[in-house]
Amino acid sequence: MTDNSSQPSLIKTLARRFRSEISLFIALIAVVVGTMAMDRSQSYAKKPVENAAEILRQSSILGVVALGATIVIISGGIDLSAGSVMAFSGVICCSIILRLAPQNARGMPLTEDISIWIALAGVAGTLVVAVLVGTFHAWLITVVKLPPFVATLASLVGLRSLGRVIVQDVNSAITGDSNTQMYVKGAVFRALGQTVGVPLVTFLVLSVVCWILLTKTVVGRHLLAMGGNEQAARLSGIRTDRLKWLAYCVGAVTASIGGIMYSANVGQANPATDAVGFELNAIAAAVVGGCSLSGGIGTISGTMLGALFLRTVMDSVAKTVKSKPDDFQGLIVGILVVLAVTLNEQSGSRTFQRRYFPGGLGIFSWLILSLLAGVISGAMSTTHKLATGATVGALVAIVLGIKVVRERRSTTGKGSP
């Protein structure tokens, strides 16, 4: 006879193991259903294929960058330079293509009909530069002993400035005009970012490679060990400096691939504005997917769902908020990151039993959260802004007020100070 007693335990084990993925999937369905209910134009219902394709395309570009962020975070580091690496990579790729493209009688590059080998040369050269960027980050962190935050913050600022200089110099040398942007209009190059297939396949392939790296190799186990406790990993004989080099090179290469697809989508390289804030979105996708900023915890499947969820939320904001939706995307991402980090760092049965509003600080936090909820809801509303904000703020104040009162009663009952 078959023993079915192990089946419930197996289900519980799988549910516990993939808790973040299951929660994200349920949240993703809720966002889609909520968007369909609140979107007056009913875009999802009228054009489901077009909307799904666009979300998958944008999620894939974000996901590629988030995979590198995941490897870095799991290793115990942080990379704030991904957006600037993307913009810089677009500059390098377009520069190579402009240099190799055929010229007309006036010596101007013809990018409308470039060969496949020219586009591939641009991609290959850009990836080589990305490895150099990752190596430089690893050197700053392992040899110079800069904190990862400081080392990658320097690249966050510096690479965009360097990109602007390169754009003007290359344009002056090739076209005679010191323009601050580069334009590549070839269909072969644009296909790298405008179509759904190339970004999606790239994302899936890189996801499989990163999954194999983390779960099926000794290097992956060492990365997890280093992220959990770097000193213990070093004492056990793990070469942590080499692992950091690998992690930051992977982060730079994935950001570079994302930058190539980003530039291909818009058909130009503009280091001043390209991929601004993308590094925060990539980190947010990894964190929402279950990565711990303390290191040593995270999954590739969670990051994949995190990127899809984040882009779906952004698309939902664009469709449901009719008054300047772009202005609210960063706010929504910030709220999601705070919630995700809170749940990840304080996961367990005692998460909701924890005291969040102790003492006088708790009272002020209760007031701030209530006011913030009212301001955000009022700003996002298209009509009756004041009434909507006041109503939502009052409801949040009541709900959180119940939590405040219960915490104080619990503290009084236990006799705690």
Contacts in CASP RR format, 6 or more apart in sequence:
PFRMAT RR
TARGET T0000
AUTHOR 0000-0000-0000
METHOD contacts of the structure
MODEL  1
MTDNSSQPSLIKTLARRFRSEISLFIALIAVVVGTMAMDRSQSYAKKPVE
NAAEILRQSSILGVVALGATIVIISGGIDLSAGSVMAFSGVICCSIILRL
APQNARGMPLTEDISIWIALAGVAGTLVVAVLVGTFHAWLITVVKLPPFV
ATLASLVGLRSLGRVIVQDVNSAITGDSNTQMYVKGAVFRALGQTVGVPL
VTFLVLSVVCWILLTKTVVGRHLLAMGGNEQAARLSGIRTDRLKWLAYCV
GAVTASIGGIMYSANVGQANPATDAVGFELNAIAAAVVGGCSLSGGIGTI
SGTMLGALFLRTVMDSVAKTVKSKPDDFQGLIVGILVVLAVTLNEQSGSR
TFQRRYFPGGLGIFSWLILSLLAGVISGAMSTTHKLATGATVGALVAIVL
GIKVVRERRSTTGKGSP
15 22 0 8 1.000
18 301 0 8 1.000
19 347 0 8 1.000
20 289 0 8 1.000
20 290 0 8 1.000
20 299 0 8 1.000
20 302 0 8 1.000
20 305 0 8 1.000
20 344 0 8 1.000
21 289 0 8 1.000
21 299 0 8 1.000
21 301 0 8 1.000
21 302 0 8 1.000
21 305 0 8 1.000
24 288 0 8 1.000
24 289 0 8 1.000
24 302 0 8 1.000
24 305 0 8 1.000
24 306 0 8 1.000
24 309 0 8 1.000
25 305 0 8 1.000
27 309 0 8 1.000
28 305 0 8 1.000
28 308 0 8 1.000
28 309 0 8 1.000
28 312 0 8 1.000
31 309 0 8 1.000
31 312 0 8 1.000
31 313 0 8 1.000
31 316 0 8 1.000
32 44 0 8 1.000
32 312 0 8 1.000
32 316 0 8 1.000
34 316 0 8 1.000
35 44 0 8 1.000
35 315 0 8 1.000
35 316 0 8 1.000
35 319 0 8 1.000
35 320 0 8 1.000
36 42 0 8 1.000
36 44 0 8 1.000
36 45 0 8 1.000
38 320 0 8 1.000
39 319 0 8 1.000
39 320 0 8 1.000
41 319 0 8 1.000
43 51 0 8 1.000
43 319 0 8 1.000
44 51 0 8 1.000
44 319 0 8 1.000
51 315 0 8 1.000
53 196 0 8 1.000
54 196 0 8 1.000
54 315 0 8 1.000
55 308 0 8 1.000
55 311 0 8 1.000
55 312 0 8 1.000
55 315 0 8 1.000
56 196 0 8 1.000
56 200 0 8 1.000
56 308 0 8 1.000
57 193 0 8 1.000
57 195 0 8 1.000
57 196 0 8 1.000
57 197 0 8 1.000
57 199 0 8 1.000
57 200 0 8 1.000
58 311 0 8 1.000
58 314 0 8 1.000
58 315 0 8 1.000
59 203 0 8 1.000
59 307 0 8 1.000
59 308 0 8 1.000
59 310 0 8 1.000
59 311 0 8 1.000
59 312 0 8 1.000
60 196 0 8 1.000
60 199 0 8 1.000
60 200 0 8 1.000
60 202 0 8 1.000
60 203 0 8 1.000
60 307 0 8 1.000
61 193 0 8 1.000
61 199 0 8 1.000
61 203 0 8 1.000
61 258 0 8 1.000
61 259 0 8 1.000
61 261 0 8 1.000
61 262 0 8 1.000
61 265 0 8 1.000
62 278 0 8 1.000
62 281 0 8 1.000
62 282 0 8 1.000
62 285 0 8 1.000
62 307 0 8 1.000
62 310 0 8 1.000
62 311 0 8 1.000
63 203 0 8 1.000
63 282 0 8 1.000
63 285 0 8 1.000
63 303 0 8 1.000
63 304 0 8 1.000
63 307 0 8 1.000
64 199 0 8 1.000
64 202 0 8 1.000
64 203 0 8 1.000
64 206 0 8 1.000
64 254 0 8 1.000
64 257 0 8 1.000
64 258 0 8 1.000
64 261 0 8 1.000
65 82 0 8 1.000
65 83 0 8 1.000
65 86 0 8 1.000
65 254 0 8 1.000
65 255 0 8 1.000
65 258 0 8 1.000
65 259 0 8 1.000
65 278 0 8 1.000
65 279 0 8 1.000
65 281 0 8 1.000
65 282 0 8 1.000
66 281 0 8 1.000
66 282 0 8 1.000
66 283 0 8 1.000
66 285 0 8 1.000
66 286 0 8 1.000
66 303 0 8 1.000
66 306 0 8 1.000
66 307 0 8 1.000
67 203 0 8 1.000
67 206 0 8 1.000
67 207 0 8 1.000
67 210 0 8 1.000
67 250 0 8 1.000
67 251 0 8 1.000
67 254 0 8 1.000
67 300 0 8 1.000
67 303 0 8 1.000
68 79 0 8 1.000
68 82 0 8 1.000
68 210 0 8 1.000
68 250 0 8 1.000
68 251 0 8 1.000
68 253 0 8 1.000
68 254 0 8 1.000
68 255 0 8 1.000
68 282 0 8 1.000
69 79 0 8 1.000
69 82 0 8 1.000
69 251 0 8 1.000
69 254 0 8 1.000
69 279 0 8 1.000
69 282 0 8 1.000
69 283 0 8 1.000
69 285 0 8 1.000
69 286 0 8 1.000
69 303 0 8 1.000
70 210 0 8 1.000
70 286 0 8 1.000
70 291 0 8 1.000
70 298 0 8 1.000
70 300 0 8 1.000
70 303 0 8 1.000
71 210 0 8 1.000
71 213 0 8 1.000
71 214 0 8 1.000
71 223 0 8 1.000
71 247 0 8 1.000
71 250 0 8 1.000
71 251 0 8 1.000
72 78 0 8 1.000
72 79 0 8 1.000
72 148 0 8 1.000
72 247 0 8 1.000
72 248 0 8 1.000
72 250 0 8 1.000
72 251 0 8 1.000
73 283 0 8 1.000
73 286 0 8 1.000
73 287 0 8 1.000
73 291 0 8 1.000
73 292 0 8 1.000
73 293 0 8 1.000
73 295 0 8 1.000
73 298 0 8 1.000
74 214 0 8 1.000
74 223 0 8 1.000
74 224 0 8 1.000
74 227 0 8 1.000
74 247 0 8 1.000
74 291 0 8 1.000
74 295 0 8 1.000
74 296 0 8 1.000
74 297 0 8 1.000
74 298 0 8 1.000
75 223 0 8 1.000
75 226 0 8 1.000
75 227 0 8 1.000
75 243 0 8 1.000
75 244 0 8 1.000
75 247 0 8 1.000
75 295 0 8 1.000
75 296 0 8 1.000
76 148 0 8 1.000
76 226 0 8 1.000
76 227 0 8 1.000
76 228 0 8 1.000
76 230 0 8 1.000
76 294 0 8 1.000
76 295 0 8 1.000
76 296 0 8 1.000
77 148 0 8 1.000
77 227 0 8 1.000
77 244 0 8 1.000
77 247 0 8 1.000
77 295 0 8 1.000
78 148 0 8 1.000
78 149 0 8 1.000
78 152 0 8 1.000
78 283 0 8 1.000
78 293 0 8 1.000
79 137 0 8 1.000
79 148 0 8 1.000
79 152 0 8 1.000
79 248 0 8 1.000
79 251 0 8 1.000
79 252 0 8 1.000
79 255 0 8 1.000
79 279 0 8 1.000
79 283 0 8 1.000
80 149 0 8 1.000
80 152 0 8 1.000
80 153 0 8 1.000
80 155 0 8 1.000
80 156 0 8 1.000
80 279 0 8 1.000
81 133 0 8 1.000
81 137 0 8 1.000
81 152 0 8 1.000
81 153 0 8 1.000
81 155 0 8 1.000
81 156 0 8 1.000
81 159 0 8 1.000
81 252 0 8 1.000
81 255 0 8 1.000
81 279 0 8 1.000
82 251 0 8 1.000
82 255 0 8 1.000
82 275 0 8 1.000
82 278 0 8 1.000
82 279 0 8 1.000
82 282 0 8 1.000
82 283 0 8 1.000
83 156 0 8 1.000
83 255 0 8 1.000
83 259 0 8 1.000
83 275 0 8 1.000
83 276 0 8 1.000
83 277 0 8 1.000
83 278 0 8 1.000
83 279 0 8 1.000
83 282 0 8 1.000
84 155 0 8 1.000
84 156 0 8 1.000
84 157 0 8 1.000
84 158 0 8 1.000
84 159 0 8 1.000
84 160 0 8 1.000
84 275 0 8 1.000
84 279 0 8 1.000
85 130 0 8 1.000
85 133 0 8 1.000
85 155 0 8 1.000
85 159 0 8 1.000
85 252 0 8 1.000
85 255 0 8 1.000
85 256 0 8 1.000
85 259 0 8 1.000
86 255 0 8 1.000
86 256 0 8 1.000
86 258 0 8 1.000
86 259 0 8 1.000
86 262 0 8 1.000
86 274 0 8 1.000
86 275 0 8 1.000
86 278 0 8 1.000
87 159 0 8 1.000
87 160 0 8 1.000
87 163 0 8 1.000
87 259 0 8 1.000
87 269 0 8 1.000
87 270 0 8 1.000
87 271 0 8 1.000
87 274 0 8 1.000
87 275 0 8 1.000
87 276 0 8 1.000
88 129 0 8 1.000
88 133 0 8 1.000
88 159 0 8 1.000
88 160 0 8 1.000
88 162 0 8 1.000
88 163 0 8 1.000
88 271 0 8 1.000
89 126 0 8 1.000
89 129 0 8 1.000
89 130 0 8 1.000
89 255 0 8 1.000
89 256 0 8 1.000
89 257 0 8 1.000
89 258 0 8 1.000
89 259 0 8 1.000
89 260 0 8 1.000
89 263 0 8 1.000
90 126 0 8 1.000
90 259 0 8 1.000
90 260 0 8 1.000
90 262 0 8 1.000
90 263 0 8 1.000
90 269 0 8 1.000
90 271 0 8 1.000
90 274 0 8 1.000
91 163 0 8 1.000
91 166 0 8 1.000
91 167 0 8 1.000
91 182 0 8 1.000
91 269 0 8 1.000
91 271 0 8 1.000
92 122 0 8 1.000
92 125 0 8 1.000
92 126 0 8 1.000
92 129 0 8 1.000
92 166 0 8 1.000
93 122 0 8 1.000
93 123 0 8 1.000
93 125 0 8 1.000
93 126 0 8 1.000
93 259 0 8 1.000
93 260 0 8 1.000
93 263 0 8 1.000
93 269 0 8 1.000
94 182 0 8 1.000
94 183 0 8 1.000
94 184 0 8 1.000
94 263 0 8 1.000
94 268 0 8 1.000
94 269 0 8 1.000
95 166 0 8 1.000
95 167 0 8 1.000
95 170 0 8 1.000
95 182 0 8 1.000
95 269 0 8 1.000
96 121 0 8 1.000
96 122 0 8 1.000
96 125 0 8 1.000
96 126 0 8 1.000
97 111 0 8 1.000
97 114 0 8 1.000
97 118 0 8 1.000
97 119 0 8 1.000
97 121 0 8 1.000
97 122 0 8 1.000
97 184 0 8 1.000
97 189 0 8 1.000
98 109 0 8 1.000
98 111 0 8 1.000
98 170 0 8 1.000
98 174 0 8 1.000
98 182 0 8 1.000
98 184 0 8 1.000
99 109 0 8 1.000
99 170 0 8 1.000
99 174 0 8 1.000
100 114 0 8 1.000
100 118 0 8 1.000
100 121 0 8 1.000
100 122 0 8 1.000
101 109 0 8 1.000
101 110 0 8 1.000
101 111 0 8 1.000
101 114 0 8 1.000
101 118 0 8 1.000
102 109 0 8 1.000
102 110 0 8 1.000
102 114 0 8 1.000
103 109 0 8 1.000
103 110 0 8 1.000
104 110 0 8 1.000
108 175 0 8 1.000
109 174 0 8 1.000
109 175 0 8 1.000
111 183 0 8 1.000
111 184 0 8 1.000
111 185 0 8 1.000
111 186 0 8 1.000
111 189 0 8 1.000
112 185 0 8 1.000
112 186 0 8 1.000
112 187 0 8 1.000
113 186 0 8 1.000
113 187 0 8 1.000
114 184 0 8 1.000
114 186 0 8 1.000
114 188 0 8 1.000
114 189 0 8 1.000
115 188 0 8 1.000
116 188 0 8 1.000
118 188 0 8 1.000
119 188 0 8 1.000
119 189 0 8 1.000
119 192 0 8 1.000
123 192 0 8 1.000
123 260 0 8 1.000
126 256 0 8 1.000
126 260 0 8 1.000
127 253 0 8 1.000
127 256 0 8 1.000
127 257 0 8 1.000
129 256 0 8 1.000
130 249 0 8 1.000
130 252 0 8 1.000
130 253 0 8 1.000
130 255 0 8 1.000
130 256 0 8 1.000
131 249 0 8 1.000
131 252 0 8 1.000
131 253 0 8 1.000
133 155 0 8 1.000
133 159 0 8 1.000
133 252 0 8 1.000
133 256 0 8 1.000
134 245 0 8 1.000
134 248 0 8 1.000
134 249 0 8 1.000
134 251 0 8 1.000
134 252 0 8 1.000
134 253 0 8 1.000
135 245 0 8 1.000
135 248 0 8 1.000
135 249 0 8 1.000
136 155 0 8 1.000
137 148 0 8 1.000
137 151 0 8 1.000
137 152 0 8 1.000
137 155 0 8 1.000
137 248 0 8 1.000
137 252 0 8 1.000
138 241 0 8 1.000
138 244 0 8 1.000
138 245 0 8 1.000
138 248 0 8 1.000
138 249 0 8 1.000
140 146 0 8 1.000
140 151 0 8 1.000
140 154 0 8 1.000
141 147 0 8 1.000
141 148 0 8 1.000
141 151 0 8 1.000
141 244 0 8 1.000
141 248 0 8 1.000
142 240 0 8 1.000
142 241 0 8 1.000
142 244 0 8 1.000
142 245 0 8 1.000
144 151 0 8 1.000
156 279 0 8 1.000
159 271 0 8 1.000
160 271 0 8 1.000
160 272 0 8 1.000
163 271 0 8 1.000
164 180 0 8 1.000
164 271 0 8 1.000
164 272 0 8 1.000
167 179 0 8 1.000
167 180 0 8 1.000
167 181 0 8 1.000
167 182 0 8 1.000
167 269 0 8 1.000
167 270 0 8 1.000
167 271 0 8 1.000
168 178 0 8 1.000
168 179 0 8 1.000
168 180 0 8 1.000
169 178 0 8 1.000
170 182 0 8 1.000
171 177 0 8 1.000
171 178 0 8 1.000
171 179 0 8 1.000
171 182 0 8 1.000
172 178 0 8 1.000
180 270 0 8 1.000
180 272 0 8 1.000
181 268 0 8 1.000
181 269 0 8 1.000
181 270 0 8 1.000
182 268 0 8 1.000
182 269 0 8 1.000
182 270 0 8 1.000
183 267 0 8 1.000
183 268 0 8 1.000
184 190 0 8 1.000
184 263 0 8 1.000
184 264 0 8 1.000
184 267 0 8 1.000
184 268 0 8 1.000
184 269 0 8 1.000
185 267 0 8 1.000
189 264 0 8 1.000
189 267 0 8 1.000
190 264 0 8 1.000
190 265 0 8 1.000
190 267 0 8 1.000
191 198 0 8 1.000
191 264 0 8 1.000
192 198 0 8 1.000
192 199 0 8 1.000
192 260 0 8 1.000
192 261 0 8 1.000
192 264 0 8 1.000
193 199 0 8 1.000
193 261 0 8 1.000
193 262 0 8 1.000
193 264 0 8 1.000
193 265 0 8 1.000
194 264 0 8 1.000
194 265 0 8 1.000
198 261 0 8 1.000
199 261 0 8 1.000
202 257 0 8 1.000
202 261 0 8 1.000
203 304 0 8 1.000
206 254 0 8 1.000
206 257 0 8 1.000
207 300 0 8 1.000
207 303 0 8 1.000
207 304 0 8 1.000
210 250 0 8 1.000
210 300 0 8 1.000
211 300 0 8 1.000
211 301 0 8 1.000
213 219 0 8 1.000
213 220 0 8 1.000
213 223 0 8 1.000
214 220 0 8 1.000
214 223 0 8 1.000
214 224 0 8 1.000
214 299 0 8 1.000
214 300 0 8 1.000
219 243 0 8 1.000
219 246 0 8 1.000
222 233 0 8 1.000
222 238 0 8 1.000
222 243 0 8 1.000
223 243 0 8 1.000
223 246 0 8 1.000
223 247 0 8 1.000
223 296 0 8 1.000
224 296 0 8 1.000
225 232 0 8 1.000
225 233 0 8 1.000
225 236 0 8 1.000
225 238 0 8 1.000
225 296 0 8 1.000
226 233 0 8 1.000
226 234 0 8 1.000
226 238 0 8 1.000
226 240 0 8 1.000
226 243 0 8 1.000
226 244 0 8 1.000
226 296 0 8 1.000
227 233 0 8 1.000
227 294 0 8 1.000
227 295 0 8 1.000
227 296 0 8 1.000
228 294 0 8 1.000
228 295 0 8 1.000
228 296 0 8 1.000
228 297 0 8 1.000
230 240 0 8 1.000
233 240 0 8 1.000
234 240 0 8 1.000
255 279 0 8 1.000
255 282 0 8 1.000
259 274 0 8 1.000
259 275 0 8 1.000
262 274 0 8 1.000
262 275 0 8 1.000
262 278 0 8 1.000
263 269 0 8 1.000
263 274 0 8 1.000
266 274 0 8 1.000
280 333 0 8 1.000
281 310 0 8 1.000
281 333 0 8 1.000
283 337 0 8 1.000
284 310 0 8 1.000
284 333 0 8 1.000
284 334 0 8 1.000
284 336 0 8 1.000
284 337 0 8 1.000
284 340 0 8 1.000
285 303 0 8 1.000
285 306 0 8 1.000
285 307 0 8 1.000
285 309 0 8 1.000
285 310 0 8 1.000
286 298 0 8 1.000
286 303 0 8 1.000
286 306 0 8 1.000
287 293 0 8 1.000
287 337 0 8 1.000
287 340 0 8 1.000
287 341 0 8 1.000
287 344 0 8 1.000
288 306 0 8 1.000
288 309 0 8 1.000
288 310 0 8 1.000
288 336 0 8 1.000
288 337 0 8 1.000
288 340 0 8 1.000
289 298 0 8 1.000
289 299 0 8 1.000
289 302 0 8 1.000
289 303 0 8 1.000
289 305 0 8 1.000
289 306 0 8 1.000
289 309 0 8 1.000
289 340 0 8 1.000
290 297 0 8 1.000
290 298 0 8 1.000
290 299 0 8 1.000
290 302 0 8 1.000
290 303 0 8 1.000
290 340 0 8 1.000
290 344 0 8 1.000
291 297 0 8 1.000
291 298 0 8 1.000
291 303 0 8 1.000
291 344 0 8 1.000
292 298 0 8 1.000
292 344 0 8 1.000
292 345 0 8 1.000
293 341 0 8 1.000
293 345 0 8 1.000
294 345 0 8 1.000
297 344 0 8 1.000
310 333 0 8 1.000
310 336 0 8 1.000
313 332 0 8 1.000
313 333 0 8 1.000
313 336 0 8 1.000
314 329 0 8 1.000
314 332 0 8 1.000
314 333 0 8 1.000
317 325 0 8 1.000
317 328 0 8 1.000
317 329 0 8 1.000
317 332 0 8 1.000
318 325 0 8 1.000
318 326 0 8 1.000
318 329 0 8 1.000
319 325 0 8 1.000
321 328 0 8 1.000
321 380 0 8 1.000
322 382 0 8 1.000
323 379 0 8 1.000
323 380 0 8 1.000
323 382 0 8 1.000
328 379 0 8 1.000
328 380 0 8 1.000
331 376 0 8 1.000
343 351 0 8 1.000
346 354 0 8 1.000
355 407 0 8 1.000
355 410 0 8 1.000
355 411 0 8 1.000
356 362 0 8 1.000
356 365 0 8 1.000
356 403 0 8 1.000
356 407 0 8 1.000
357 363 0 8 1.000
357 365 0 8 1.000
357 366 0 8 1.000
357 400 0 8 1.000
357 403 0 8 1.000
357 404 0 8 1.000
357 407 0 8 1.000
358 407 0 8 1.000
358 411 0 8 1.000
362 404 0 8 1.000
363 404 0 8 1.000
366 397 0 8 1.000
366 400 0 8 1.000
366 401 0 8 1.000
366 404 0 8 1.000
367 397 0 8 1.000
369 396 0 8 1.000
369 400 0 8 1.000
370 393 0 8 1.000
370 394 0 8 1.000
370 396 0 8 1.000
370 397 0 8 1.000
370 400 0 8 1.000
371 393 0 8 1.000
373 389 0 8 1.000
373 392 0 8 1.000
373 393 0 8 1.000
373 396 0 8 1.000
374 389 0 8 1.000
374 390 0 8 1.000
374 392 0 8 1.000
374 393 0 8 1.000
374 396 0 8 1.000
375 389 0 8 1.000
377 388 0 8 1.000
377 389 0 8 1.000
377 391 0 8 1.000
377 392 0 8 1.000
377 393 0 8 1.000
378 385 0 8 1.000
378 386 0 8 1.000
378 388 0 8 1.000
378 389 0 8 1.000
378 392 0 8 1.000
379 385 0 8 1.000
381 388 0 8 1.000
381 389 0 8 1.000
END
